[in-house]
Every structure is written in C-alpha cells, then in structure tokens.
C-alpha cells in the first residue's frame, strides 16, 4: 500500500479541510447523499447480500459526487455485520484464533502512513484498552488497492488496520460495547489531528469499510469485500455528496451506527445543547468513565457525524434501544395531530423535554446488528423507497430500481412517509409496524403522569391582580420603552396590531435599521443575532404539514 504524507496545515483529520478563513468555516460542513440497505429479515448471513449491496451503492453514484478527477469521490462506504467466518480465516493467517462470535470486537482504523507516528497511535490504543480491562490481541493490515485512487484521495490516504480486541474477563455484550465506546472516545480525544488517527468502527456486531472513494471503488479498494467467506445478514451503503463543502476520508459514511441523506438544519442548537447538558449527564452503567468520553460530539465531525455520536451514546449507555433513540431524536409532527393516540403524544412531549429534535430535511438509516431501519424526519423532503421480496429480503434505498428485482418476487413495496420509521428486527425475524412499535415504547412508562406532575405550563401561573399605574404621560414618551429597547415604530406597527388582532402582523419591506453591534443606543439582546438559513433552500412547509 502506498500513501503520500503531505504535511497537515488545515483543519480536522489529517488537515484535510482548509482552516477557517474569510467567509468559510469548516464547522458548517454538510452532507447530502444517497443511502440504502439490503437485509435478510430472518438474520441469515450470506455473501450475496454484500454482492447485491455493491449494485445498490453503484446505482446511486449520481447521488454522490466526484472531483475534477473522476477517480476522486466525495466518499462512499458500507456497513455490514462482522463476518465471523472471514475474520477467523484472516486472523488465523496471522497466527491468532478467534473466540466465538460476540466475544471479540474488530473494526477498521485509519492510521498515519509514517511508521513512527503510526506506532504512537497503536501504543495509545493498546494502553487505553489495558486500562479498561480489554486486550488488543492482534493487528491486521487491511489489504487495499491504492492504484485506483485519484490525486486527492491519494494525498491523504491512510493505512487501514484492524485491531482484534478481547475482554480480559467474561463480559456481557452490552458492557463489552460500553468499554469499546470509551476506548474509541479516549483514543480519538488523545490523538492530534495530524496523527491521522480515526476509528471507522470498533464494535462487537458491525464493521464499516469506507473512504474517500466513488461507489464503484469501494469493493475494488477493499479486497476483503470480494472474499466469498465475507458473509453478512445486512449491508448498509452510502454515497456522499458533500454539499458546498470539502470531502475527506473520515467524513465518508456510514459512521458507527448510521448513515444520513440530507442536512440537519438545527445542527448548531443540537450541538450546543448537547455540550451544555454534559455537565449534568450521569450513567450508572458508565460510572466515572463517562467523563472521559466528553465531548460526546466530535468537534471535527459533520452534521451526520454529530447525529451518530449522540445516537451511539443513547444506545450504548443502555438508556434506550436503537428504535427508541431514533424516535426521541427524530420525532413525528405531534403537536397539532388530534388523531394521534394520547400515549404517543405524551411520549413525544416527554421526549421534547429530554432532547430537542434533529430536524432536516433528513433521511436516517441505522443498524446495531439486530435492528436495521430507516427514519424520515417530519419534513419528509428526502425520498425513501423499499421492497420486500419472497426470499425474506428487504431492499431500502433513496430511489426505486437501485437493485434489480423480479417483479413476481415482490410481496410488498412502498415509500417511507414523513415522521415514520421502517424497521427490521432480525432477532424476531419480522418487519416491525411503525404504529405498533411507537405505541409499545409509549406505553412502557407513565409519560402523561410524569408531564402532569413535573411540567409547569404558562396557563398554570396565576396572573397578578395588581393594576398598572396610569398617568398622563403619552405612551410614545414612556421611559420603559427606551429601557427595554422598543421604538415608537415597533409600538405602532407590531405591538398595537398584536393587541388588537391577537396575532403577529405581516409586512413586506426592507430593514434599514442600524445593526445592533454598530448602534450607540440601547438594543434588545435578540437584536444582536440573525437567523442562519440552510445551505440548500427548502420551503417552509413544516407548520403547514403539521396542521394537515
């Protein structure tokens, strides 16, 4: 494997992004892509699932993007179940025997091409693993085909290695996964961006192969994927279009738990609130180790990566199952739906107090090995189609026709509706109905009782009976107007109509007022801020949709 070691002078992993300059800020990076998955509903692994996912991925090439050189893709990848048969063979060639499936973890790590830098990262992973009661039993160099890369991909091409991690003592799978989570977080936090260190995945059930590739390059670059012993019961794929942004190896998808098409337009608020609540986060499962995982959201991640970080925390901590966590993060439009069952409405109202919605337009696909599914946010502006065939397979993708299917074999087909979830439970071997699933979680706890006992509403606050003092001073000269930053124009054109009509007035005119930061007169705090609009303009349909 060859790689060019350019000096990192930019932002983020390997300095792959330009540093903040002028109007450009790498914190505003977004994704807009093609996603999909193929799964055997009964959880039966086969190589054909992976082979068909290659067709699925390649047929969404137009949903991704390339650079000036067509060999430089914006990023593509595949998530699959850890292929026990293949891994047993691969590590046996290195002189290591594997424990039974589920008792070891393996993943793909990006490391620096320079041997000295790479050994520092390897030593750090082994040291942190040891402190957590884990052992890195072996390292495997993942075979790759560098010849197919374009100049941009080759300039930051990492060495890809697989650690074989086992527990020193017998651990339950969930506890094992929690320690792997802390291992990955600590290793990422302790590594400098110029070390090129990045963990694509490190888990007991799933593994991710991805990179700065075009969809067609994924199985050509990672020769593991062409091995007939690589068997999986699902394959989740992603083709990236980095919207108005710079592509890089680590921002390719899928991430650890999900892949995403669209953009998260509430991202800044989501990240700020998540950072703010870290001071209050507690977990009996993690104990004191939770602090070492902060910050939960990687500062160099894209909007999709930030979503994945939070989803992972909710699931790995044991606080929620994956479907429940997705329900909390991507809620339906529930406020104005009189037909929604009371229990489900109470669940969403409780969830709105726990976490703010991650609103798109966005389509999220996700898997933890047992569950595999897709969820469309309440705006519903990203396409998602699915087929269910008579050989117990479900094919879900951003569009119809991504995989050739005999029409006679199709048992069911449709599209995912706004706010709905498409879910396969491979342990039960069933497709879970959206309404039944959500009512199941809504009835687990007395959410309505919790809301009534602990939530304080404005209408519950008793108004003061004290009458305001009225004198002969005209309202336009009232000192309180100046004290609170209101002008006579605001009083006449905004406050007055609101009092008389009970609603905010609408107008169409330019705003030629002095910017608050340049004004010498007192201004209200909110006048110092301006709304950030989405990079891709979307119609303001959410209030309309919620009233239908």
C-alpha positions as CSV (number, residue, x, y, z in Angstrom):
1,X,0.0,0.0,0.0
2,X,1.3,3.4,-0.9
3,X,0.4,6.8,0.6
4,X,1.7,10.3,0.3
5,X,2.5,12.1,3.5
6,X,1.6,15.7,2.9
7,X,2.1,18.0,5.9
8,X,-1.1,18.8,7.7
9,X,-1.7,22.5,7.7
10,X,-5.5,22.6,7.5
11,X,-8.4,21.7,9.8
12,X,-9.6,18.4,11.3
13,X,-8.4,14.9,10.5
14,X,-5.1,14.9,8.6
15,X,-5.6,18.6,7.9
16,X,-7.8,17.6,5.0
17,X,-10.1,20.7,5.3
18,X,-9.0,24.3,4.8
19,X,-8.6,26.3,8.0
20,X,-11.3,28.9,8.9
21,X,-10.8,31.9,6.7
22,X,-12.9,34.7,5.3
23,X,-16.5,33.6,5.0
24,X,-15.5,29.9,5.1
25,X,-15.9,28.0,8.3
26,X,-15.3,24.2,8.4
27,X,-17.9,23.9,11.2
28,X,-20.6,24.5,8.5
29,X,-19.7,21.3,6.6
30,X,-22.9,19.4,5.5
31,X,-23.8,16.1,3.7
32,X,-26.4,15.3,1.1
33,X,-26.2,11.9,-0.3
34,X,-27.7,8.5,-1.4
35,X,-28.3,5.8,1.2
36,X,-29.8,2.4,1.3
37,X,-29.6,-1.1,2.8
38,X,-30.3,-4.7,2.0
39,X,-31.2,-7.1,4.8
40,X,-32.2,-10.7,5.3
41,X,-35.3,-10.3,7.6
42,X,-34.5,-13.6,9.4
43,X,-30.9,-12.6,10.0
44,X,-29.4,-15.3,7.8
45,X,-25.9,-14.2,6.6
46,X,-24.7,-14.7,3.0
47,X,-22.2,-13.2,0.6
48,X,-25.0,-12.4,-1.8
49,X,-26.3,-9.7,0.5
50,X,-22.9,-7.9,0.2
51,X,-22.7,-8.5,-3.5
52,X,-26.1,-7.0,-4.1
53,X,-25.3,-4.1,-1.9
54,X,-22.5,-3.3,-4.3
55,X,-25.1,-2.9,-7.1
56,X,-27.2,-0.8,-4.7
57,X,-24.3,1.5,-4.0
58,X,-23.1,1.8,-7.6
59,X,-26.6,2.6,-8.8
60,X,-26.6,5.6,-6.6
61,X,-23.3,7.0,-8.0
62,X,-25.3,10.0,-9.3
63,X,-26.3,10.9,-5.8
64,X,-22.7,11.3,-4.8
65,X,-20.1,13.5,-6.4
66,X,-16.6,13.4,-7.8
67,X,-13.8,16.0,-8.1
68,X,-12.1,17.3,-11.2
69,X,-10.5,13.9,-11.5
70,X,-13.3,11.3,-11.7
71,X,-11.2,8.9,-9.5
72,X,-11.7,11.3,-6.6
73,X,-15.1,10.6,-5.0
74,X,-16.7,12.6,-2.2
75,X,-16.8,9.4,-0.1
76,X,-18.6,6.1,-0.1
77,X,-18.7,3.0,2.2
78,X,-20.6,0.0,3.5
79,X,-21.6,-1.2,7.0
80,X,-22.0,-4.9,7.5
81,X,-22.2,-7.5,10.2
82,X,-18.8,-8.7,11.4
83,X,-18.2,-11.7,9.1
84,X,-17.1,-14.4,11.6
85,X,-16.1,-16.9,9.0
86,X,-13.9,-14.4,7.1
87,X,-12.3,-12.9,10.3
88,X,-11.5,-16.4,11.6
89,X,-9.6,-17.1,8.3
90,X,-7.9,-13.7,8.2
91,X,-6.6,-13.8,11.7
92,X,-5.6,-17.4,11.5
93,X,-3.2,-16.5,8.8
94,X,-1.6,-14.2,11.4
95,X,-1.4,-17.0,13.9
96,X,-4.3,-16.0,16.0
97,X,-7.5,-17.9,16.8
98,X,-10.8,-16.1,17.4
99,X,-13.2,-16.5,20.3
100,X,-16.8,-17.3,19.4
101,X,-18.8,-14.6,17.6
102,X,-19.9,-11.9,20.0
103,X,-16.9,-12.4,22.4
104,X,-14.5,-10.2,20.4
105,X,-14.5,-6.9,18.6
106,X,-12.9,-5.8,15.4
107,X,-13.0,-2.6,13.4
108,X,-11.2,-0.5,10.8
109,X,-8.9,2.2,12.0
110,X,-7.2,4.9,9.8
111,X,-3.6,5.4,10.8
112,X,-0.7,7.6,9.6
113,X,1.5,6.3,6.7
114,X,4.6,7.2,8.7
115,X,5.7,4.2,10.8
116,X,6.8,6.2,13.8
117,X,3.5,8.2,14.0
118,X,1.5,5.0,13.4
119,X,3.2,3.2,16.3
120,X,2.4,6.0,18.7
121,X,-1.3,5.6,17.8
122,X,-1.1,1.8,18.1
123,X,0.6,2.1,21.5
124,X,-2.1,4.5,22.7
125,X,-4.9,2.2,21.7
126,X,-3.3,-0.7,23.5
127,X,-2.6,1.3,26.6
128,X,-6.2,2.6,26.9
129,X,-7.6,-0.8,26.2
130,X,-5.4,-2.3,29.0
131,X,-6.8,0.3,31.4
132,X,-10.3,-0.7,30.6
133,X,-9.8,-4.4,31.1
134,X,-9.5,-5.1,27.4
135,X,-6.7,-6.5,25.3
136,X,-5.7,-5.9,21.7
137,X,-4.7,-9.4,20.8
138,X,-3.6,-8.7,17.2
139,X,-3.4,-6.1,14.5
140,X,-4.2,-6.9,10.9
141,X,-3.2,-4.7,7.9
142,X,-6.3,-4.4,5.7
143,X,-5.3,-5.1,2.0
144,X,-6.2,-2.2,-0.2
145,X,-5.7,-1.2,-3.9
146,X,-4.2,2.3,-3.9
147,X,-3.8,2.3,-7.7
148,X,-7.4,3.2,-8.3
149,X,-7.3,6.4,-6.2
150,X,-7.3,9.9,-7.7
151,X,-4.7,12.5,-6.7
152,X,-6.9,14.0,-3.9
153,X,-7.7,10.6,-2.3
154,X,-4.0,9.5,-2.6
155,X,-2.7,12.7,-1.0
156,X,-4.4,11.8,2.4
157,X,-4.6,8.0,2.0
158,X,-4.2,6.4,5.5
159,X,-3.0,3.0,6.4
160,X,-6.1,0.9,7.4
161,X,-5.6,-1.6,10.2
162,X,-7.9,-3.9,12.1
163,X,-7.4,-4.4,15.9
164,X,-8.7,-7.7,17.4
165,X,-10.0,-6.7,20.9
166,X,-11.0,-9.2,23.5
167,X,-12.0,-8.8,27.1
168,X,-9.6,-10.0,29.8
169,X,-12.6,-11.2,31.9
170,X,-16.0,-12.5,30.8
171,X,-18.2,-9.6,30.0
172,X,-21.8,-9.2,28.9
173,X,-22.1,-7.9,25.3
174,X,-23.5,-4.6,26.4
175,X,-20.8,-4.0,28.9
176,X,-18.1,-5.0,26.3
177,X,-19.6,-2.5,23.9
178,X,-19.6,0.3,26.5
179,X,-15.9,-0.3,27.2
180,X,-15.2,-0.2,23.4
181,X,-17.1,3.1,23.2
182,X,-14.9,4.6,26.0
183,X,-11.8,3.1,24.3
184,X,-12.6,4.7,21.0
185,X,-13.6,8.1,22.5
186,X,-10.5,8.3,24.6
187,X,-8.2,7.3,21.8
188,X,-9.8,9.9,19.5
189,X,-9.6,12.7,22.1
190,X,-6.0,11.9,22.9
191,X,-4.9,11.9,19.3
192,X,-3.8,15.0,17.5
193,X,-5.5,15.7,14.1
194,X,-2.0,15.5,12.4
195,X,-1.7,11.9,13.6
196,X,-4.3,10.9,11.1
197,X,-5.9,8.6,13.7
198,X,-9.6,7.8,13.1
199,X,-11.8,4.9,14.1
200,X,-14.3,4.0,11.4
201,X,-15.9,1.4,13.7
202,X,-15.0,-0.8,16.7
203,X,-17.8,-3.0,17.7
204,X,-19.0,-6.5,18.6
205,X,-21.5,-6.8,15.8
206,X,-20.8,-4.3,13.0
207,X,-17.9,-3.2,10.9
208,X,-17.5,-0.3,8.5
209,X,-15.4,-0.1,5.3
210,X,-15.3,3.5,3.9
211,X,-13.1,6.1,2.4
212,X,-12.6,9.0,0.0
213,X,-13.9,6.8,-2.8
214,X,-16.5,6.6,-5.5
215,X,-19.2,4.0,-5.0
216,X,-17.6,1.7,-7.7
217,X,-14.2,1.9,-5.9
218,X,-15.4,0.6,-2.5
219,X,-15.2,-3.1,-3.4
220,X,-12.2,-2.5,-5.6
221,X,-10.2,-0.7,-2.9
222,X,-11.1,-3.0,0.0
223,X,-10.5,-6.5,-1.4
224,X,-11.9,-8.0,1.8
225,X,-15.4,-7.3,0.4
226,X,-14.8,-9.6,-2.6
227,X,-14.0,-12.6,-0.5
228,X,-16.7,-15.2,-0.7
229,X,-16.4,-16.0,3.0
230,X,-17.4,-12.4,3.9
231,X,-21.0,-13.2,4.9
232,X,-23.4,-10.8,6.4
233,X,-27.2,-10.6,7.1
234,X,-27.3,-6.9,6.2
235,X,-25.3,-4.3,4.3
236,X,-26.0,-0.5,4.7
237,X,-24.4,1.7,2.0
238,X,-23.8,5.4,1.5
239,X,-22.7,7.6,-1.4
240,X,-21.7,11.1,-0.3
241,X,-22.3,14.5,-1.8
242,X,-20.5,17.0,0.4
243,X,-22.8,19.9,0.0
244,X,-20.8,23.1,-0.7
245,X,-18.0,21.6,1.4
246,X,-14.7,19.7,1.2
247,X,-14.6,15.9,1.2
248,X,-12.2,13.9,3.4
249,X,-11.6,10.3,4.3
250,X,-13.0,10.3,7.8
251,X,-16.3,12.1,6.8
252,X,-17.2,9.4,4.4
253,X,-20.2,7.3,5.6
254,X,-21.6,5.1,7.1
255,X,-20.5,6.1,10.6
256,X,-20.5,3.7,13.6
257,X,-24.3,3.3,13.7
258,X,-25.9,5.2,10.9
259,X,-25.8,6.9,7.5
260,X,-27.7,10.0,6.5
261,X,-29.1,11.7,3.5
262,X,-30.0,15.4,3.7
263,X,-28.8,18.0,6.1
264,X,-29.6,18.8,9.7
265,X,-30.7,22.4,9.8
266,X,-31.0,22.6,13.6
267,X,-27.3,21.4,14.0
268,X,-25.9,24.4,15.9
269,X,-28.6,24.2,18.5
270,X,-28.3,20.4,18.7
271,X,-24.6,20.6,19.3
272,X,-24.8,23.5,21.8
273,X,-27.5,21.8,23.9
274,X,-25.6,18.5,23.9
275,X,-22.5,20.2,25.0
276,X,-24.4,22.1,27.7
277,X,-26.0,19.0,29.2
278,X,-22.7,17.2,29.5
279,X,-22.3,18.8,32.9
280,X,-25.5,17.0,34.1
281,X,-25.1,13.7,32.4
282,X,-24.8,10.7,34.7
283,X,-24.9,7.0,34.0
284,X,-24.8,4.1,36.4
285,X,-23.5,1.9,33.6
286,X,-20.6,4.1,32.7
287,X,-19.9,5.5,36.2
288,X,-16.9,7.8,36.3
289,X,-15.7,6.6,32.8
290,X,-18.4,8.7,31.2
291,X,-16.4,11.9,31.8
292,X,-13.5,10.6,29.7
293,X,-15.9,10.3,26.7
294,X,-16.6,14.0,26.7
295,X,-17.1,15.9,24.4
296,X,-19.7,13.5,23.1
297,X,-19.8,15.2,19.7
298,X,-16.5,15.3,17.9
299,X,-15.7,18.9,17.0
300,X,-14.4,17.9,13.6
301,X,-17.4,15.9,12.6
302,X,-20.0,16.8,10.0
303,X,-23.8,17.1,10.8
304,X,-24.2,13.3,10.1
305,X,-21.3,12.5,12.4
306,X,-22.7,14.6,15.2
307,X,-26.0,12.8,14.9
308,X,-24.2,9.4,15.0
309,X,-22.3,10.5,18.2
310,X,-25.4,11.2,20.1
311,X,-27.3,8.1,18.8
312,X,-24.4,6.0,19.9
313,X,-24.4,7.4,23.4
314,X,-28.1,6.8,23.9
315,X,-27.9,3.2,22.7
316,X,-24.5,2.1,24.2
317,X,-25.4,3.6,27.6
318,X,-28.4,1.3,27.8
319,X,-30.7,4.2,28.3
320,X,-32.6,3.4,25.1
321,X,-32.8,0.8,22.4
322,X,-31.9,2.0,18.9
323,X,-35.5,2.4,17.7
324,X,-36.4,4.4,20.8
325,X,-33.4,6.6,20.5
326,X,-34.3,7.4,16.9
327,X,-37.8,8.2,18.0
328,X,-36.5,10.7,20.5
329,X,-34.0,12.4,18.1
330,X,-36.3,12.4,15.0
331,X,-39.8,12.8,16.3
332,X,-43.1,12.9,14.3
333,X,-45.1,16.1,13.9
334,X,-47.2,15.5,17.0
335,X,-48.2,18.9,18.4
336,X,-51.3,19.5,16.1
337,X,-52.3,16.0,15.3
338,X,-55.7,15.3,17.0
339,X,-55.8,11.7,15.7
340,X,-52.5,10.7,17.5
341,X,-53.1,8.3,20.4
342,X,-52.7,10.1,23.8
343,X,-49.9,7.8,24.9
344,X,-47.8,8.5,21.9
345,X,-48.4,12.2,22.2
346,X,-47.3,12.1,25.8
347,X,-44.2,10.2,24.8
348,X,-43.2,12.9,22.2
349,X,-44.0,15.7,24.7
350,X,-41.7,14.0,27.3
351,X,-39.0,13.4,24.6
352,X,-39.2,17.2,23.7
353,X,-38.1,17.9,27.2
354,X,-35.3,15.4,27.1
355,X,-33.8,16.4,23.7
356,X,-34.5,18.9,21.0
357,X,-35.4,17.4,17.6
358,X,-32.7,16.9,15.0
359,X,-34.7,18.4,12.1
360,X,-33.7,18.0,8.4
361,X,-34.8,17.6,5.7
362,X,-33.1,14.3,6.5
363,X,-33.4,10.5,5.9
364,X,-31.5,8.4,8.5
365,X,-30.6,4.8,8.0
366,X,-29.2,2.9,11.0
367,X,-28.3,-0.5,12.4
368,X,-26.8,-2.0,15.5
369,X,-26.7,-5.6,14.1
370,X,-30.0,-6.6,15.5
371,X,-32.2,-3.7,14.2
372,X,-31.8,-2.2,10.8
373,X,-34.1,0.5,9.6
374,X,-34.7,4.0,8.2
375,X,-36.5,7.0,9.6
376,X,-37.7,10.1,7.8
377,X,-37.9,13.4,9.6
378,X,-41.2,15.2,9.9
379,X,-40.5,17.5,6.9
380,X,-40.5,14.5,4.6
381,X,-38.3,16.1,1.9
382,X,-36.0,13.1,1.3
383,X,-37.1,10.1,-0.8
384,X,-37.0,6.6,0.6
385,X,-38.5,3.6,-1.2
386,X,-38.5,-0.1,-0.2
387,X,-39.3,-3.6,-1.4
388,X,-39.9,-6.8,0.5
389,X,-39.3,-10.0,-1.5
390,X,-40.4,-13.6,-1.1
391,X,-36.9,-14.7,-0.2
392,X,-37.1,-12.7,3.1
393,X,-35.2,-9.7,2.0
394,X,-35.9,-6.0,2.3
395,X,-34.3,-3.5,-0.1
396,X,-34.5,0.1,1.0
397,X,-32.9,3.0,-0.9
398,X,-33.1,6.6,-1.8
399,X,-34.9,5.7,-5.1
400,X,-36.6,2.9,-6.9
401,X,-34.6,0.5,-9.1
402,X,-31.3,0.6,-7.2
403,X,-31.3,-3.2,-7.3
404,X,-32.8,-5.4,-10.0
405,X,-35.7,-7.4,-8.6
406,X,-38.0,-9.8,-10.3
407,X,-41.5,-8.1,-10.0
408,X,-43.0,-11.5,-9.3
409,X,-40.9,-11.9,-6.2
410,X,-42.1,-8.6,-4.6
411,X,-44.5,-9.1,-1.7
412,X,-44.7,-5.5,-0.6
413,X,-43.4,-2.2,-1.7
414,X,-43.9,1.4,-0.7
415,X,-42.3,4.7,0.4
416,X,-41.4,5.9,3.8
417,X,-43.8,8.7,4.9
418,X,-42.8,11.8,6.9
419,X,-42.1,11.1,10.5
420,X,-42.4,7.3,10.0
421,X,-39.9,4.5,10.7
422,X,-39.1,1.4,8.7
423,X,-37.6,-1.2,10.9
424,X,-36.5,-4.9,10.7
425,X,-35.9,-6.9,13.9
426,X,-33.6,-9.7,12.8
427,X,-33.8,-11.4,16.2
428,X,-37.6,-11.7,15.9
429,X,-37.3,-12.2,12.1
430,X,-40.0,-9.6,11.4
431,X,-40.7,-6.2,10.0
432,X,-42.0,-4.1,12.8
433,X,-45.1,-2.0,12.2
434,X,-44.4,1.7,12.8
435,X,-47.6,2.4,14.8
436,X,-47.2,-0.8,17.0
437,X,-43.5,0.0,17.6
438,X,-44.1,3.5,18.8
439,X,-47.1,2.6,20.9
440,X,-45.0,-0.1,22.5
441,X,-42.4,2.4,23.7
442,X,-45.1,5.0,24.5
443,X,-46.7,2.5,27.0
444,X,-43.5,1.5,28.7
445,X,-43.7,4.4,31.2
446,X,-46.4,6.7,32.5
447,X,-45.3,9.7,30.4
448,X,-48.5,11.6,30.8
449,X,-48.4,11.3,34.6
450,X,-44.7,12.5,34.5
451,X,-45.7,15.5,32.5
452,X,-48.6,16.4,34.7
453,X,-46.6,16.1,37.9
454,X,-43.4,17.8,36.7
455,X,-44.1,20.2,33.8
456,X,-45.2,23.8,34.6
457,X,-47.3,25.4,31.9
458,X,-47.8,29.1,31.4
459,X,-51.6,28.8,32.0
460,X,-50.9,27.4,35.4
461,X,-49.2,30.6,36.6
462,X,-51.6,32.9,38.3
463,X,-51.6,36.4,36.9
464,X,-51.1,39.3,39.2
465,X,-54.3,41.2,40.2
466,X,-52.4,44.4,40.8
467,X,-53.5,47.2,38.4
468,X,-50.8,49.1,36.5
469,X,-50.4,52.8,37.4
470,X,-51.7,55.0,34.6
471,X,-50.7,58.6,34.4
472,X,-50.9,61.4,31.7
473,X,-47.5,60.5,30.1
474,X,-48.0,59.6,26.4
475,X,-47.1,56.0,25.6
476,X,-44.6,57.2,23.0
477,X,-42.6,59.0,25.7
478,X,-42.8,56.2,28.3
479,X,-39.3,55.7,29.8
480,X,-39.9,52.0,29.8
481,X,-39.9,51.8,26.0
482,X,-36.3,53.1,26.0
483,X,-35.3,50.9,28.9
484,X,-36.5,47.8,27.1
485,X,-35.3,48.9,23.7
486,X,-38.7,49.4,22.0
487,X,-39.2,52.2,19.4
488,X,-42.4,54.0,18.6
489,X,-42.4,52.3,15.2
490,X,-42.4,48.9,16.9
491,X,-45.2,50.0,19.2
492,X,-47.4,51.2,16.3
493,X,-46.7,48.6,13.7
494,X,-46.1,45.5,15.8
495,X,-47.3,45.7,19.4
496,X,-50.6,47.5,18.6
497,X,-51.8,45.1,15.9
498,X,-50.9,42.2,18.2
499,X,-53.0,43.6,21.0
500,X,-55.9,44.3,18.7
501,X,-55.8,41.2,16.5
502,X,-54.2,38.6,18.7
503,X,-51.5,37.7,16.1
504,X,-48.2,38.9,14.8
505,X,-48.6,41.3,11.8
506,X,-47.0,40.5,8.5
507,X,-45.3,43.1,6.2
508,X,-43.1,43.3,3.2
509,X,-40.4,45.9,3.4
510,X,-36.6,46.3,3.7
511,X,-35.0,46.6,7.1
512,X,-32.7,49.6,7.0
513,X,-32.2,49.8,10.8
514,X,-28.6,50.1,12.1
515,X,-27.0,46.8,13.1
516,X,-27.2,46.4,16.8
517,X,-23.5,45.9,17.1
518,X,-22.9,49.3,15.5
519,X,-25.7,51.2,17.2
520,X,-24.9,53.6,20.1
521,X,-28.4,53.3,21.5
522,X,-29.6,50.5,23.8
523,X,-30.9,47.4,21.9
524,X,-32.6,44.2,22.9
525,X,-30.3,41.2,23.3
526,X,-32.0,39.2,20.5
527,X,-31.3,42.1,18.0
528,X,-27.7,41.2,18.1
529,X,-28.4,37.8,16.5
530,X,-29.5,36.8,13.0
531,X,-31.1,33.6,11.8
532,X,-28.9,31.2,9.9
533,X,-30.5,29.9,6.8
534,X,-29.9,26.4,5.3
535,X,-27.3,26.0,2.7
536,X,-29.9,24.4,0.5
537,X,-33.2,26.4,0.4
538,X,-36.2,24.4,1.5
539,X,-39.8,25.6,1.5
540,X,-41.2,26.4,5.0
541,X,-43.7,23.6,4.9
542,X,-43.4,22.3,8.4
543,X,-46.2,24.3,10.1
544,X,-48.4,23.5,7.1
545,X,-47.7,19.8,7.2
546,X,-48.2,19.7,11.0
547,X,-51.7,21.1,10.6
548,X,-52.9,18.7,7.9
